[in-house]
Amino acid sequence: MLISFAVNGRFGAANQYDPLPNCNIHPQMSCAGSSGDIDPKWFGNLWNTPKRGKENWKPGFQDMSDLTGYAQLKYASGRQSCTVNIITKTSKDLDLTFYFDGVAQKTNSKTFDSSFNKLLKVKVVAATGESLILDDIDFVRNVAPLGQRSNDQRYRNGQKGAIIELFGWPDADIEQECKFIADAGYLGVKVFPHQEQVMSSQTFEKELNPWYFMYQPVSYRLQGRMGTRDQLRNMINTCRRYGVRVYADAVVNHMTGNGNDLSNHRNPSAGCTKWGNKTSSAYELGSPYYTPAYTYETNPNTGRGTNVLEFPAVPYGPEDFHCDKALGSWSDPNILNTGWLSGLSDLDTSKDYVRQRIADFMIDLISIGFSGYRIDAAKHIHPKDLAAIFGKVKQGLGGSLPDDFISWLEVLTGGEAYLLVQGDGDYSFTGGLTKFLKQNGLNDDEILKIKIWWCGYPTEPGNDNGSIDPHRKVIQNDDHDQQNDGSSSRDMHDAGCVLVKGCDPAKHREYEKRLFKNPAGFESNNKDAAPIRLVLSSYYWGDNNVHSIPDGESDCKKCTLSCESCHTREYIKAYNPSATSYPGGKGYTYVHRDSEIIQEMNNWMNL
């Protein structure tokens, strides 16, 4: 029989929370040196999740106090057959039984061929009663076939076209918009992070659930603010039936911010200000998650302090992260790679388990129907690590990337362009990354599919000095980070503008049209260079300059704590069949519906 072996034992349990006296806090896993390696003394700080039925337990926690795990998909060549491996970790030795589609077995692996044409349900049960139910598992062979459109050959099998970024659009609204997207001639639509993410009923900087909580993942479960896994699957399949591809936004550099988790916190440097626990976008079925900063209580499940770095639904523990280090330099590769960006818990992607777990998440994205993905904060992941991850993705997908696959990496550059996008140095995302991708088994055609979001456009489109094939550059006018203060260092000067920051609609329209007609730096080869181009369709600010998304999740009616300062953002439905571009007001911008932009895009595509 298969036994799942324990990962670090548990101390004796305490009977109460036993907070530290005098506004003291527990240590927060700071760095002892410059390497970024976390001190092994923290590796045992695990199993912080409340036991089933105990105080603060929620249904989504299941028995993650003792049993965690996930499904790893390994496709055979052609991706018609797939072996599902259930990777588990336990607090003690457990005798496990695995249920695949209701059928029990003692081994953790089972292969499914093309005759299995439905969602796979998996449950793990221990002889002592602990259990873990995974979210339904998708197989790529069951995704809706891509519908045929006239002039399909113009899209070069997904390697050329315009992709809309629908910022703040729930999945159900995108699903309703799919037909318009197809009829307009767009290649596809990029959604925003769908990983389970931080949510709260308490205000933060006077807003409830600010937009950037979407970039603080709790797990790799596809249960995000914009929709459940079921809603996401429905949207993808509907769009595909119209011939529209869908792309993900993958957040894999980090997890949640330090102090944004299920524990209570206080800051002795700010008058002992306290704040309570967060929740997640999966609500009552949300996963547990913990970070080490500003904690002061004792966990009754472990008898230890609540300074824990653990994401059980992934599962990740302290050994999977860098130590807590400020990102204090933009030109030091070590700090760029190991520093905690804006206090976000930084994953140690040099470790094979972390690389494999990220690759398995990316394979899940393909399995549910995504045609590719943007990699958020890619410049904070070492190019060697990214290349190793893509190599594992290729292996897991049966030895090849899908024919229509693309990915683009967010690599913001400023004065450090010499380091990030020039030459073939180890921290170069042009020549260096190309070298490492080859070492990890990607061929030339596959490397062309791994692109860079070129923040140098439109003012410095050639700041790589020829270090990368122009077919691997992705260009765009304004982006969602730019429209939010403090989120981007990109400066377009007078060659572009950000619509919701006061840019005149007529001027913005001309910049979007230029993206297709005569983009700076690509004039001589406009039809072929930078074959993927992005159009942001976002939303206007609300009253009191509120930046939150108008999807209803930032409505102060949902606030339960610190509500007196809450600036509300009321619900506005994104889908509107009669919407016109640039309407102004407080709702969505509908830039992608502009007839002049669509016509210029169609001219570029020869549609």
N, C-alpha and C positions, 0 to 999 in steps of 0.2 A: 504494500500500500504506500501511497505518497504521503510524506509528512512535510509540512511547511515549517521550516526551522525559524526559531525566534531571532528577531533583530533587536538586540539590546534589551536587557531585562528591566523590571520596574522596581522602584523603591517602595517601601511600605507607605500606605496611604495615610494622609492626614484626615482629621475629622472636621476641619474648618479651613477657611481661606487664609487665616493667620497673616494679615498684611504686615509689611515691614513698618517699623515705627518712624516717626519724624519726617515723613515725606521722602524717605529713602526709596531707592529703586534697585532692582536686580541688575547685574552686569548685562551688557547687550552685545556680546560677541564681537568686540572691537578687534582690530588688527594689532598683532604684536610686532610685525615687521612690514616690509614693503611688498611681499610676494602676493598677498591676497588670500593665502591659504588660511582656512579657518582652523582654530585650535582644536585638535582631536578631543580635548576634554569635554567639548559640547556635544559630541556625537551621541551620547546616551540620553540627551534631553529629547525624548520622544514619547509618543502615546499620551498626549495631552488631552485627547478627546474624551468628554464625559462618557461614562458607561451607560448603556441602554437603561432607561428608566430613572437615572439619577438626575439631580438638579442640573438645569441648563442643557439637558439632552434634547435633541430634535430628531425627527424621523430621518432626515437626510444624513445624519451622522452614522446611522446603522450601528455596526459594531466596530467602527474604526478605532475604538479604544484598544483593540487587540488584533484586528484583521483589516488589511488594506490591499488593494490590487487594481489592476487594469487589464484590458484586452490588447494584446499585441497581434497585429495582422501581418502575415508573411505570405505574399502572393507567389504563385508559380508563374513561369513565363506565359504571357498572354493574359494573365489576370483573370482567368476563368475559375481557377481553383485557388483556395486560400486556406492556410492553416492558422487557426486561432490559438494563441498561447495565452493562458491566464497567468500573469506575473503577480505573485502575492508576497507580502511581507507580514510577519506576525510578531506579537510581543512575547510569545512563548511557543513551544512546540505544539502544533495543532494537527490533528488528523482530519484532512480536508476531503470533501467530496465535491466534484464539479458537475454542474447540471448545464448541459448544452441543449437548448431547445427542449428542456424538460427531461432529458435523458441523463441519468446519473452515470458517472465514471470516476475512477480514482486518479486517473492521469489528468494533467492540466492542459492537454493539447488535443485538438480535433481538427480534421480537415473537411472542408465543405466544397463540393464541386458545383458546377453550373445548375444542377438539378435543384439546389437549395435556393429558392427565389423569393425569400421573404426576410424580414428583420430577424436577427438572431438574438435570443434572450439567454443570458448567462447568470447563473447564481452559484455562489460558493458557500458551502455549509460545513462547519466544524462539528465533530462528534460531540463536543461539549456545548453546542447550541449557537455559537457565534455564526453570523451569516453576512454575506455581502452580495447585493444585487447590483449589477452593472447596468448602465444605460444601454438601450438597444444598439446592436452592432449592425452597421451597414456594409454592404459589399459593392464595389465599384461596378460590377457586372449588372447590378439591379438598378442602377441610375437610369433615368429616362434618356433615351437616345436624343442626340442633338437634332432638332428640327432643321429641315432644309430651307434656306432662303435663296432668293434669286441673287445671282452674282456671288454665290458662296465662295468661289475660288479667290475672290478679292481678299478674303480674310486670311489666306495662306495657312489654312488649318490652325487658326488661332494665333498666328505669329505676327499679324498686322491688324491694327484697328484702334478705335477709340473706346476707352472704358470709362463709364460714369462712376464717380464715387458719390453714393447717396448717403451723405452724412446725417445721421439722426433719423433715418427712415426705418421703422419697424419692418420685420420680414413680411407681415401680412400686407402692408402697403406696397412694398417692392413687388410682391407677387401680382398685385393688381396693375402695376406699372409695366410689367414685362412686355406686353404686346406693344405698347408705345415704343419702348426701347428697341424692340426688334424692327418695327416699321420705320423708325428713324434711321436705322442703319448702324447702330452702335455694335461693336464686337461683344461687349458684355458690361456687367455691373460689378463693382467692388463694394462689398459690405464692410462694416466696421467690426471690431473684435466680438466674436461670439463665444469666447471662452467664458465660463462662469466667472463673474467679476464682483468686486466690492460694491455693496449697496448699504444704505444707512437710512434710519428714520430721524437722524440728528443732522442739523445743518453743518456745513463746512464752508467757511468764508462766506456766510450768509446765503448759500445756495444749498438746496437739497439734491444730493446725487449729481454733482457736477460731471460734465462730459468726460473728464479725464479718468474717472473711476473705471471707465471701460478698458483703460490700459493698465489696470491693476488686477491681473488674473488670480483667482482663487484656486482654480483647477484647470484641466484641459477638457472638462465636460462641455459639450456644446449647449449650454444653458445660459445664454447671455441676456442682457437687457433688451436687445432687439428681438428676441424670440427664443422659444424652446427648440430643442433638437427636432421635434416633429414639425414645428412651423418653418424652421430652416429648410428641412428636407422638402417640404411641400413647395416652398418658394423656388428652390433650386430646380426641382423637376418641372415646375410650370415654366420658368424662364427657359430651360433647355428645350422644352417642346416648341417654343417659339424660335429657337435657334440662338438664344442668348446665353453666353457663358457667364458663370458667376465665380468671383475671386474673393478669397478670404483676407483678413488682416490678422496675421499671426504674431502674437506677443510671446516671445520665447527668450528674451534676454533676462527677464526678471519675473517676479511674482508681485505680491502686493507691497505697498509702502510700509516701512517700519513703523509700527504703531497703529496700522489699519488692519484689525483682525477681530477675533472673538473675545479677547481678554479686555479687562479694564486697565486703564492707563492713567498716569499722572506725570506732570513735568515739574520737578523741583526748581527748575530755572525760570519758571513762569508763574511764580506764586502758588505752586502746587496745584495748578489747574488740572482738573480731571476730565476725562472723556470715557464714554462707555464703549461697548463692543459694537462692531459692525455686523452686517448680515451679508447675504449674497443675492445675486440675481436669480437664484433658484428658489429663494424664499424658504418655505418650510422644508423643502427637499434640498436645501442648501448644504454645502460641504463645510466641514470644520477647517480652520486655518489659523495659524499663529505666527507672530513675529516677536523678537526679543526686546524691543525698545520700550522704555518707560513703564515697565511692569513692576508690580509691588505685592502681588498676592501669591499664595501657595495653592498649587493645584491639588484638590482632594483626591484626584485619580492617581497621582504619582507621588505626592509628598514633596515635590520639588517646587521651585519657583516657576512662575508662568513665563519666564524669559525663554521661550521655545521658538525655534525656527522650523516649522513643520507644516506641510500641506498634504494631509493624509489621503485626499482623493486623487493625488497624482500617481503614486506617492513620492514626495520629496521630504528629506530630513536635513539637519544641519550640515551633514557631510557633502551635500549637493550644492552648497552655496559658497561664495567668497565671504570672507570676514567683512564686518561692517566698516567700510572705508569711504570717506567722502570722495566724490569725483572732482578733484581739485585742479586738474590740468586737461587741456584739450589737445595737447601735443605729445604727451607721454603715453606710449602704447600700453604699458602696464596699467596705468591708472584708467585709461579709456576702457580697458577690458575688464578690470577687476573692481573698479569703483562702483558705488551704489548710486546710480543716476537718480537725482532728486529724492534720495532716500529709499529707492525701490530695492527690494531684496534681490541681490544679483546672483544669478545662477553661475556655477562653475562649469562652463561648457567644455573645459579641457578633460572632464571626467567622462569615461565611456558610458556609464549609466545615464548621465544627463543627456549626452548626445543621442543615445538610443531612444530615450523617452521622448525627446523633442521630435526625432524622426518618426516615431510611432504616432505621435499626435498629427504630424503632417500627413502621414499615410491615412489616418482617419479622415482628415479633411478631403483628400482625394476620394476616399471610399464613399462619402456622403454626396459627392457630386461636384465639388469645387474643381475648377480647371487650373488653379494655381493660387498664389498668395503673395501679398506684400509681407516683408519681414520688418517689423517695427524695430527701431533702435539698433539696426544691424551693425552700425559702426562701433557698438560697444560689445560685440561678439568677435572674437579673434577670427580673422579669415581662415586660419587652419581649422578652427572648430566648425565654422560654417561649412567648409568644404567636406569635412568628415560627416557632418549631418546630412548633407545632400547625397553623399556616397551611400549612407545607410538608407535614405529614402529610396534611392535607385534600387538597391538590393531588395528592400522590402516590397517594392512594387514589381518584383519578378525579373529584375535585371535590366530594366529600362524605364525611363521617364515616359509618361503618356505623350503621344504625338503632338497634342495641342497644348501641352503644359507650358506655363511661364511663371517666373517668380521675379519680383523686383525688391531690392534691398534699400531700405532707408539709410542713406549715408550722407548726413549733413556735413558740408565742408565750409571752411572759412579760410583763415590764414594757414591752416594745417593741411591744405590740399596736397602739398608736397609729400606728406606722409600717407594720406588716405587714398588718393586717386592717381598718383604718378608713380611710374616705375613698377618694379616687381618685388619690392621689399616685403618682409614678412607681414607688415600691417597695411599693405596696399590692397584695396578692394577691386583694383583693376588687374594689373599684371600679377600681383601676388596671389590673389584669389584664383585667377585662371590657372596658375601653376599648381595650386593645391587641389583644385577641382580635378585636374588631370591625374594627379597622384592618387585621388580617391575613385578613379575609374570612370569619370565622365568623359564622353567623347566630344569632339568639336561641335557637333550639332546640339548636344545637350547643354554644353557650356553657353551657347548662344541664347539658350532659354533662361539662363540665370543672369538677370539684368540688374542695373543700378538705377534707382530713381535719381535723376540728375538734377540736384539742387542748384548747380551752376547755371542752369537755364533760367532766364534768358540773358543774364549779364556776363556769365563766364562759361559758355557752353563747351569751350575747348580747354578748360583748365586741367585736363588730364594729360595734355601734351602728347596725345596720340597713344596713350597707354591701354586703351580699350577699344574694341570694335564698336563703331557708332551704332550698329544694330543692337547693341546691348544697353543703350541709353533709353530711359523712359523720361519723357518730358511733360511739363504741366505748367499752367499759369499759377493761380493761387491754390493752396492746399489747406487742409483743416488745421494743421498746427499753426500755420501763419496767421490764421484769423483769431488765434487765442494768444494773448500777451504772455511772454515768457516761455512759449513752447517751441520757438523756432528761432534760429539765428539767420535764416535766409533773408536776403535783401535783394529785391528785384529793381531797386532804384526807380527810374522812369520807364522801364521796359516791360512792366507788368503791374498789376495792382490787386488788392484784396477787396472783394466786393463788399463784405459786411463791415469793413473798416472805413466806410465812407467813399469808396470808389464809385464814380458816376457810372450808372449802368451802360450807357453808350460807350464809354471808354473801356469798361470791362469786356463788353461784347467784342470790341475790336481786338483786344489782346487774345481772347479765346479764338477768334477767327484766324489771327496770325499764327496761332499754334499749329494750324493745319495748312495755311496758305503759304507762309514764308517765315518759318521759325528761325530765330537768330542762331547762327552757327550751323544750320542744316540746309541753307538755301540751295546749295549746289547739288544736293542729293535728297531733296525733300521727299520723294516718293518711297525711298528705301531706308534711309537712316532714321533712327529713333522710331521704329515701326509701331511702338506702343505709346499712345498719348492719352493723358488722363484729363477728365473734366470734372471739377468739383461742383456738386449741386448740394447746397447746404441749407442753412436756415438763418433768419435774421435774429438779432438780439431782442430780448423781451424788455418789459418795463424795468427800470433801475439798472439797465445795462446787463441784465441777467444773460449769461452765456449758456445756461443749461439747455438741454434738448427738450423741445415741446411735445414729448411723447406721453406726458402725464406722470412720469416717474419723478419729476422735480416739482410737482405741485405741492405747495406747502400744506395742503389738506392732509397729506400723508406724513407730516412731521409730528414727532412725539417729544422731542427734546431740543432745547435752545430755539424754540419756534418764534420767539418774539422778534428775532432779527432776520427771519426767513424772508427772502425775496422770491416770490412764487413764479413759477413758469407753468402756465395752464396748458392743458392738452389742445393740440391742433392736429387734425388728421393730415398726414403727409400726402396720401393719394387724393388727387382731385382731377377727375377726367377733363375738366374744363380749364385747368390751370394754364396760365401763360407765364412766360419767363419774366424775371425781374419785377415781381408784383409789389415789392416793398412791404411795409407792415411788420408783423411779428412772426409770420409763419415761414414757410419754406421758399427757397429762392428759385427753384425750377430752371436753373441755368441750362440744363440738358434739354429743355423743351424749346429753346430759342430757335426759330426757323432759320435765321442767318447763320448761326453756328452749325446747325445740322447740315445746311447746304454746303458750307465750306468743308465740313468733314466728309461729306459725300463726294465732293470734287476730289479731295485728296485720295479717297479710296477708289475712285472711278466707279462709283455705284450708279 
